[in-house]
């Protein structure tokens, strides 16, 4: 009296999904930058702490830039967002404009590209 039914086969979702991981800055890059400014040997334990701190710093930096652009109802981060962030951190002031920071900390090939942008009010394209 009972009809025989086949067992339902569970549906497969394809390949098992991997847990998304946070992107990381290459530790070699962090070590190169830190050793350039430290100019002395650094132990491995100290370097691990420096690497962790720089990861947190750049995470906070990107979160702040995202908040500034979303507050302006945009989906892209613009140069004005970065300048606002640098002003809030106290890096760019009226006495220390952005082009002075570029001259002080960047190599010559980057200076040639960025100083005209900084001198023109941080606008890459002319206003329409």
For each residue, the residues with C-beta under 8 A, 3 or more apart:
1:
2:
3:
4:
5:
6:
7:
8:
9:
10:
11:
12:
13: 17
14:
15:
16:
17: 13
18:
19:
20:
21:
22: 59
23:
24: 27 55
25: 29 30 54 55 58
26: 29 30
27: 24 30 31 51
28: 31 32
29: 25 26 32 33
30: 25 26 27 33 34 50 51 54
31: 27 28 34 35 47 51
32: 28 29 35 36
33: 29 30 36 37
34: 30 31 37 38 42 47 50 54
35: 31 32 38 39 42
36: 32 33 39
37: 33 34
38: 34 35 42
39: 35 36
40:
41:
42: 34 35 38 46 47 50
43: 46 47
44: 47 48
45: 48 49
46: 42 43 49 50
47: 31 34 42 43 44 50 51
48: 44 45 51 52
49: 45 46 52 53
50: 30 34 42 46 47 53 54
51: 27 30 31 47 48 54 55
52: 48 49 55 56
53: 49 50 56 57
54: 25 30 34 50 51 57 58
55: 24 25 51 52 58 59
56: 52 53 59 60
57: 53 54 60 61
58: 25 54 55 61 62
59: 22 55 56 62 63
60: 56 57 63 64
61: 57 58 64 65 85
62: 58 59 65 66
63: 59 60 66 67
64: 60 61 67 68 85
65: 61 62 68 69 77 81 82 85
66: 62 63 69 70 77
67: 63 64 70 71
68: 64 65 71 72 77 81 84 85
69: 65 66 72 74 75 76 77 78 81
70: 66 67 73 74 75
71: 67 68
72: 68 69 81
73: 70
74: 69 70 77 78
75: 69 70
76: 69
77: 65 66 68 69 74 81 82
78: 69 74 81 82
79: 82 83 117 122 123 124
80: 83 84 122
81: 65 68 69 72 77 78 84 85
82: 65 77 78 79 85 86
83: 79 80 86 87 92 98 122
84: 68 80 81 87 88
85: 61 64 65 68 81 82 88 89
86: 82 83 89 91 92 98 101
87: 83 84 90 91 92 93
88: 84 85
89: 85 86
90: 87 93
91: 86 87 96 101
92: 83 86 87 96 97 98 101
93: 87 90 96 97
94: 97
95:
96: 91 92 93 100 101
97: 92 93 94 100 101 118
98: 83 86 92 101 102 118 122
99: 102 103 114 115 118 119
100: 96 97 103 104
101: 86 91 92 96 97 98 104 105
102: 98 99 105 106 110 111 114 115 118
103: 99 100 106 111 115
104: 100 101
105: 101 102
106: 102 103 110 111 114
107: 110 111
108: 111 112
109: 112 113
110: 102 106 107 113 114
111: 102 103 106 107 108 114 115
112: 108 109 115
113: 109 110 116 117
114: 99 102 106 110 111 117 118
115: 99 102 103 111 112 118 119
116: 113 119 120
117: 79 113 114 120 122 123 124
118: 97 98 99 102 114 115 122
119: 99 115 116
120: 116 117 123
121:
122: 79 80 83 98 117 118
123: 79 117 120 126 127
124: 79 117
125:
126: 123
127: 123
128:
